Structures are given as C-alpha cells and as structure tokens.
Amino acid sequence: MEEKKKVLFRVHNFRKYFPVKKTSVFQKEQLYVRANDGIDLEIYEGETLGLVGESGCGKSTFGRVLLQLYDQTIGYTIYNGRSIYELKPEYVTKILSKLPEEKAKYEKLQAKADEKKKVMESAAEGQDLRIATNKAMFAQNDADKVFYGMVQLIGGLYTADDLHEVGKTVLADYKAKCEAMEKGSKLEDLKNTAELDVLRAKYQDRPDFAKYDAELDTGIDLARLSVNEMRVLRKDMQLIFQDPYSSLDPRMTVGQIIGEGLMTHHIFEKNGDEMQEYIMDVMDECGLQKYFFHRYPHQFSGGQRQRIGIARSLALRPKFVICDEAVSALDVSIQSQIINLLLDLKEKEDLTYLFISHDLSVIKYISDRIGVMYLGNMVELTTTEKMFEHPMHPYTDALLASIPTTDVENRKEIKVLEGDIPSPVKPPSGCKFHTRCKFCTDICKEEVPEFKEMEPGHFVACHHCL
C-alpha cells in the first residue's frame, strides 16, 4: 500500500487581485488585475512541483503570495511545516476566546453576502453585472474567512449548542498541547484532554459533525499571521529570485549577502569565526570557492551569481524553496549545472521545491508533478509522466507541441494558438481559454469549468478533455 504523502501547503480559493487606478472620478467600477483567480492546490513534502505557463499568467505572483510577500486578497493558505502548537499564533487564542461572537459575526456577514448574490443574479449584463459580481465575491470571502477560522480549530464542535463551552474547552486543550510541545513532545504524540474527548463524544452524532470535522487542521493559516509571526516562518520558506543581477546588493560582499539572513534569524549572534566557517561550508555546497568570500557581485558571472542566490536561500536550512525562473537568465551549460546542484541539495537537505519556469524541458527534468497555469487559473495538474504522455487540456497540449525537437520521424504537428491572451483585467466569461480553443462550444463561453480529478492524480479544468 502506497504511503500517504504529507501535505506541506494547502491553498483554497487562492486569489490575488491588484486594483487598477480609476481613470475618472465618475468611474463606478473598481477594476482589478486578476493575477491569481481561484487556485486550489496541495504541495507535498519532499516533492518538486513545476509551474508552467505563458508570461503574465500569474506564476511568479502565486509564489510571492504563497510566501506572503504580497497580501492574499481572497482564500486561505495552510502551512503544515509547523503546527499552531509550535508557533502559537495570536489568531488562535483570539478566535477560541470569542467563539459565540465569531459565529454571530459569520451569520451577519453570510446574510450580507446572500443579499449581494441576489443583486448579482438580477443585474444586467455588462458593467453592472461585473460590479455586482465583485461585491458578492468579496462579501462571501469575508464570511468564509470567519467561518473557516472557526472550523479549522474546532471542527465538528461547530455543531455544538454552547460555543462558549466549546471555546473554553478547546482553548484549554490548545494551551496544554503548546506546553507539551515546549517540553519536547512531537505533534503526532499529542493527545486531547479528557474534557475535549468528552465534549466531542457528546456531539459526534450530529448530522454535520463529520463534514465540519474534515476541516480540522493543526496547520498555520499564513494569511492570518502578524508581520512578526510571519518573520519567524521566513526561515522555513525561502525564494531564489529570477534575476541574479538585480537580486544581490552590489555594496555587500558574498559573505555579507549569505550571512545577512543568519544574523537576522539569530542563528549566529555576531559575525565571528564560527559564522564565517559555516558560510564557507554553505558556499562549498553550492559550488562556490571559499576565496570568493570577500568579493562583490559585479566580479562574478551570471551562473556564479545564481549560485550566490541559492547559497543565501539555503544557508537558513529551509523546508521549502521557491525557484522563480532560477535558470532562465543563464546559458544552457550553466543551466544544467544549477539544476543538478538544486537536485543534489534537495536530496541532501530533504527540501521541497516550487519550480517556476516557462521552459518545459527544464520542468520535465526536475519536477515530480507539473501544474499548468493560464490567465491566473490552474488548468491542469498531474505527474510529469502523465503530463507529457497524455495531456488532457487543449492549452497543455498546445504548449507541449511547441517544444523544439530534432526527432524528424516522431515530430508532432505544431498547434498554433490563434488570437492573443485576453486581458486579466476583464477576462472572458466561462472558460478563459475559450477565445483561443478550437474545441470551444457554447458551454465553454458560459460556464467556468470545474477543476476536478479526471483520473487518479490528474486534475483538469476543461469541459472537453482530450
């Protein structure tokens, strides 16, 4: 029996909208660049997830919002690399201590969202419909944020008659587990207090208990964290930037660049011999000579600068690294060196990668699974083998057919996509790809396709899968 993989990140209804400045004081509609527009995704511990798509589809934005470098507009991002009992975020105590008020707040917000939906349903086509749709969506998000904040902490106990009692009991259990973690206990060894078990047994036969209990999660909702709480987790999550020329401070030496994070996170209290020895060991792991320690970025080639960026990220021994076009600025021979370095470090440090690229050949070589994005949406997600053997989405099929090949006998016909990519400010209705898809029918123009599992481990958002 295949061992169940541990989910490191779980994102739901993940959206990032950038507001567009109004051109007139008389403009009623607030427009947004919909960089990420409703993504549901799980990233497993120890895997390399490749993310591909045309320029401007939202790949880099997704990575930066995942790390909360940009604020998340809608949805939630759960990080399971640490538990709430280890980090002890403020939002947990705040929610549990005011559960009845939180439920009342949710019901009020949900009623407001329902009113906005009625307005949306009765709105005419065009600008009025877009305005009503946006208002309904944001109102529903406000309600969902309060609701999921509760059920992720209390699960099926949301069905209880006395939420004040539930909050008091779960909060006592939470504090007991936090103390146990401080004393060295592991998450899997933590047990509920007797009072919590009694309370759960009391309500477990309620009709919706199991449904709400499925949302119970010990992970951390990154979007709810304060700046200082998120800073603690920065050590776990690092980013290798796309441009090795502009991402390094020209006024700092290599040693200072790599050591900056070590000082910030108090891994070393001062820049002494011990810290310099550690930095040189990291440099050696990343293929940098130790005598580079006192040199400046302008003295290095593009490949060497990218190695410095990798060393800076990996010096903190993170659990998760986003490689944002980490090899796109390098020539082919240097690309292979950097990719092999990343693979070696993954094995050695047990890392999880989100590898963002538009180069399908690189993605095929390094990735365990591949996600394909189009205009802010995930349109296909599966293992590397399935993606290249049997792509199900017409957009994925066209992308794969565009890969250059020297195999004359097995050369595929290049599928040219007609038309330009639609505007992310005013995307087309229904399936966003229907304006360029040769399989388009009326349903594609009207209904947004559901991102669903068409076969084990193969998710597609298309009305007419190949």
N, C-alpha and C positions, 0 to 999 in steps of 0.2 A: 504493500500500500504506500502510495506517494505521500511523503511528509508534507503537511500543510505549511506553506510559506508564511513567514511573519510579515505583516503589513507595516512598513515604516511610515508612509504617508497615505492618508486617505482624504481626498478632496471631493466635495459635493457641491454641485451648482456653482462652480467656481467662475466668478465674473470680475473683470477689471474694465471699468469704463473711465475714459478720460474726458472731462467736459470740454466742449468746444465753446470758445468765446462768442457771445451773441454779437451779431453784426449791427443790430439796431435796438433801440430801447423799446420799439414796438414789437419785437420778435417774441412771440408767446412760447414757442417750443425750445426747450433746452436740448441741444444735440450732444451726442457723446460719440467718441471713437470707441467702438466695442472691440477692444484688443483681445479680451478673452470673454466668451459669451456662453457660459453654461457648460463647464467641463466636469465630468465625473471620472475619477481615476484613482487607482491604487498603485503605489510604488512599493515593491517588496524589498526586504532587507537583503543585501548582498548581490542584487542584480544590477545590470546596466540597461537602463531604459533609454532607447534612442527616440528623439523627437525630430520629425522632419516636416517640411512644408515650404512653400514659396516664401520669399522675402516679404515681410509685413503681415504674416499670418498670425503672429502673436506668440511665437516660440520663446523668444527672449523675455518678453513681458511675463509669460507664465512662470519662468524660472525665478524672476525677480520678485514677483508677488508671492510665490511659494516660500521664499526666504523672508517675506515681509519687508523687503526693501521699498516696495510700493504698497500702499494700503489696499487691502482687498475690498472691493465695492460690495459684492454680494457673495453669499455662500460661506462654507467653513472649511478649514484645513486642520486636520488632526495629525499630530506628530506623535508617533509611538516609540521614538528612540529613548524617551524618558517618560516617566509616569507623573501624574499630578501629585502623587505622594512624595516624589523626589524633589520636584521643583517648588511645590506648594504655592501655586499662583493665587493672587488675590481674588480672582473672579469666582473661585470655587466656594470660599467662605461667604462671599457676598451673596451668591445665589442661594446656598443652603440655609443661610440665616433669615432669608426673606422669601421662602417658597410660596406662601399664600399670596403675597403681594405680586410675586413674579407671575403666578398663574392668572391673577386678575388683570395684570398688565398685558399678558398674552391674549386673553379673551377680548380685551378692548382693542388691541392692535389688529387681531384677526377680524373683528367686526368692521373695522375701518377698511381693511384690505378687501373684504367682501363687497363693501359699498363701491370701492374703486373698480372692482371687477364688473359690477353691474353697469357702471358708467362706460367701461370699456366695451362691453357687449352691445351697448346701444349707440356707440359712437359711429359716425360716418367714416367712410374710407378717407385716407389722406392724413393731413396734419393732425386733425382732431383725434383720430384713432391712435396715432403714434404717441401723442401726449398722454392720452388715457391709458395706453398700454404701459408706458414708463411709470406712471404714477401707481398703477396697480402692482407692477413688479416690485417697485421699491417698498410699497406698503406691505406686501406679502413677505418680503425679506426681513423687514423689521419684526414681524410676528414670528417668523421661523427662527430668527436669531434667539429670541427669548425662549421659544418652545424647546429647541434643541439644546439650549444651555441647561435646561432643567432635566430633560430625559436622559442626556448623556451622563448625568450624575446620579439620578435616582431610578432610571429605568422604569420597570413595571410599577413601581410605587407611585407613579404619577396618577394611577387609578385610585389611590387611597382616599378615604373620606376626610382625614385630618392631615393636611400637608404640613401643618406646624409640627406635629409629632414626627412626621417623616423627616423634615429638615433637621430637627434636633437629634434624631437617632442616626441619620446618615452623617451628620457633621461630627458626632462623637466617634463614629466608626472611622471617618476620614482622618481625624486627629490621631487616633490610635495607630492607624497604618502609617502615618507620617513619622511618628515616634519610632515605630518598628524599623522603618527604612533608615532612619538616622543611626540606629543601633546595628545596622549591617544586614538586615533581612533583605531577601530578594523579593521581587514583585510576585513571582509565582508561588512563594511560600506564605504570602499574606492571607489571613482568613478574616471573615466577617466577625464582628462582635456578636455575642449571643442575642442581644436586643435587636440587631438588624435582621438576623435569621428568623427570629420570631415574627417580626413585622412583615417580612417577605412571605413567610408561610401563611400569614393571615389573609393576604390579598392575592396570592398566586393563582387562585381560581377565577379571578375576574376576567371577563371576556377579552379585554385588550392588554392584559398584563404581558403576555409573551411578545406582542407587537412592539410595545414600548421598551421591553427589556432587551430587545435586539439592538437598541440604540445605546445601551450601557457601554461606556468606554472609559478606560483609565488613561487614554492618551491626552495630549495637551492641545487645546484649540488655540493655534498660533495667533489668530486674528483678535483674540480677547486679551492678549498679554500686554502689559505696560512696556514702555521702552526699556526699562532696567531689567525686567524679566526676560525680554527677548534678547537682550545683550548677553545674558547668561548662556542662552542656547546658541549664540553665534559660534561658539567653539565647536559645536556639533555639526554645523552646516556651513559649508564654505563654497566660494564661487571662483572659478577660473575664468577671467574675462576674455572677451573676444579679441581685443586689440592688445598685443603685447607691447606696443609702443606707447600708448597713452595711459595704460593702467598702472604704470610704475612711476613713482615720484622721481624726477630727474635729479633732485637735490639730495637724495638718500643713497647710501651705498647698498650693495646687495645684503650685507649683514644686517644693516638697519631695517631694510624692507622686510626681510624674513623675520627679524626679531621683534618688529613692532607689535604683532598680534600676541606674541609670547609675553610681552610686558603688560599689554592691555588686559589680558586674562589672568595675570598674576601667576603664570607658570614659573616664571623667574622674577624675583623681586628687583633685581638690578642686573645691569649688563656687565657680568663678570666672566671669569674664565670658564665656568661651568656652562653658562649660556652660549658662549662662543663655540665651545666644543660641540654642544647639541646642534647649533645651527650648521656647523660644518658637516656633521653626520647627515643632516637632512639634505644639504647640498650634494653630498656624495650619493645619497639615494636617488636624487633627481638628475644625476649625470652632470653636475657642476663641479669644476675643480675648486679645491679649497682656497687657492690663491686668488680666486675671484672675490673673496670676502670684502675687500676694501675698494672694489671697483664700482663705477657708476653705470646706470643702464645704457647710456649712449655709447659705451665701449663694447657692447655686445651685439650679436646678430639677432634676427627675429626668432630663430629657434632657441637660442640661449635665453632670450628674454622670456619666452614662453615657459621655459624650464624654471626660471626665477619665479614666475607667477604660480606655477604648480608647487614649488617648494614653499612659497609663502602660505598657500592654502593648506598644504599637508603638514606643515610644522605643528599645527594645533591638534593633530591626530583626530580629524573629524570623522563622523559616521557617514555623512552624506556630502557629496560634492557635485555641484552643477558645472558642467563643462560647456560654456556658452560659445559655440563656434571656436573651440580651443585650438584647432589646427587649420582653420580656413585661411589665415594670413600667411601660412608657411608653404614652402615648395614641397613637392611630393616626397623627396627623400627625407626631409626633416619631419614631415607629417608622420611617416612610418615610425620614426624613432620616438616621437612624442606619444603616439598611440600605444606602442609596445611598452613604453615607460608607464603609461596610465594603467595598462593591463597588469604589469608586474606589481605596481603599487597596490592595485585592488586586491590581488591575491595575498600580498604581504600584510596589508593593513585591514583586510576584510571591509572594504569600502562599498558604498552604494553610489552609483553614478546616474545622473540625468544628463545624457549627452545630446546637446542641441546642435544640429547641423543641417545643411541643405545638400551635403554630399552623400548620396545614397551608398556609394561604395565604402566609404568610411563607416557609415552607420551599420551596414551589413557585417563588417568585420568585427566591430567592437560590441554590438548590442545583443542582449538576450531577448528583449522584446522591443517592438517598434510601434510608436504612435504617430499617426499622420494627422496633421492639422490643416484646416482650410478656413480662412477668414474668421479666426477666433474659436472655431469648434474642432473637437476631436471627431474625425470621420471614420477612423479605423484603428484598431489596436489588437495586436497579436504577437506571437513569437516570430523571430527573424525568419525561420524556415518557412512557416506558413505564409508570411507576408510576401516572400519572393516566389514561392511555389504557386500560391493561389490567392492573389489579391481580390477582394470582393467589392471594393468601392471603385467606381469608374475613375475617380481622381487618382487613387493609388495606382491603378493600372496604367494610367497615362504617365505618371511620374516614373514608374519602373521601366516603361517602354522608352523613356528618354535617356536612359543610361547608355553612354557610348560603348560599343563592343567591337572587337576585332574578329569575332566569330562570324564568318560570312555565311556558312551553311545554316546556323540557327538564329540568324539575325531576325529580331522581331520588327514588325511594322511600327514605325513611329506614329503614335496617336497625337496629332496636333490638337491642342485645346483651343477652340475658337473663342474670340472675344477677350476682353480684359477682366481682371479681377474686380468684382463690384466694390463699391465704397463701403468701408467698415463703419461709416457714419450713418448711412441709410442702406443697410443690406437688403437684398431682395426677400420677399416673403417666402414661406415654405422652406425648402432646402436651398441653402445659399449657393450651392453648386449648380442649380438647375439652369442658370443662364449660359453655362458652358458645357452642359452634359447632353450627349446625343441620345441618351435613353430617357430624356425628360418627358413626363406625361402631366396631365392636369393635377394629379395628387401631389406631385413634386413642387408645383407652384403654390399650393395652398397649405399643405401640412408639413410641419417640421418633422423629419424622420427621427424616430427614437433610436438612441444609441444602445443597442441590445446585443446579446450574445447569440450569434447565428450558429456557431458550433463551439465545442469546449475550448475556452480560452481565446476565442476570436470574436471581437466586438466590432460592429459596423453600424453606421448611421446612414441608411440608404433604403429607399422604397423599392429599388430594383437591383438587388445584389447580383454580382456577376457569378 
